Amino acid sequence: MAYKIVASQCTGCGACEYECPNKAISEKGGIFIINPDKCTECEGHFDSPQCAAVCPVDGTCVPA
């Protein structure tokens, strides 16, 4: 399963994009989106999804 970013909560800070080991996150129209084909929930890289760990707004990066 991949993660997604709740667009209405995304502040556009970009913290998640730089932490993603799979380069699954990109900016589109001032908010960030996660490509579900590239997202592995950081398995094999980290113990937990890094987008959710670094996001300053709780509940913005969530399982899809």
C-alpha positions in Angstrom: 0.0 0.0 0.0 1.2 3.5 -0.7 0.8 6.7 1.2 -1.0 9.8 0.0 -0.9 13.5 1.0 -4.2 15.1 2.1 -4.2 18.1 -0.3 -6.3 20.3 1.9 -3.8 20.0 4.8 -0.6 20.3 2.8 1.2 23.5 3.5 3.6 23.1 0.6 6.7 23.2 2.9 8.5 20.5 0.9 10.0 18.6 3.9 8.6 15.3 2.6 10.0 15.5 -0.9 13.6 15.6 0.4 13.1 12.7 2.8 11.5 10.2 0.4 14.1 7.5 -0.5 12.1 6.5 -3.6 11.7 10.0 -5.1 7.9 9.3 -5.1 7.0 12.8 -3.9 6.7 15.9 -6.2 5.2 19.3 -6.2 2.1 20.1 -8.3 0.2 23.3 -8.1 1.8 24.4 -4.8 1.1 21.2 -2.9 2.9 17.9 -2.9 1.7 14.5 -4.2 2.9 11.0 -3.8 3.2 8.7 -6.8 1.6 5.4 -5.6 3.7 3.4 -8.1 6.9 4.5 -6.5 5.8 4.6 -2.8 6.9 1.6 -0.7 6.1 3.2 2.7 9.9 3.4 3.1 10.1 -0.4 3.5 13.7 -1.5 3.2 15.0 2.0 4.0 13.4 3.1 7.3 11.2 1.7 10.1 8.4 4.1 9.3 7.2 6.3 6.3 9.5 9.3 6.4 6.9 11.7 4.8 4.6 11.2 7.8 7.6 11.5 10.2 8.8 14.9 8.9 5.4 16.5 8.0 4.7 19.4 10.3 0.9 18.9 10.1 -0.3 15.7 11.7 -2.5 13.5 9.6 -1.4 14.9 6.3 0.6 11.9 5.0 -1.6 8.9 5.5 -2.0 5.4 4.1 -4.0 5.5 0.8 
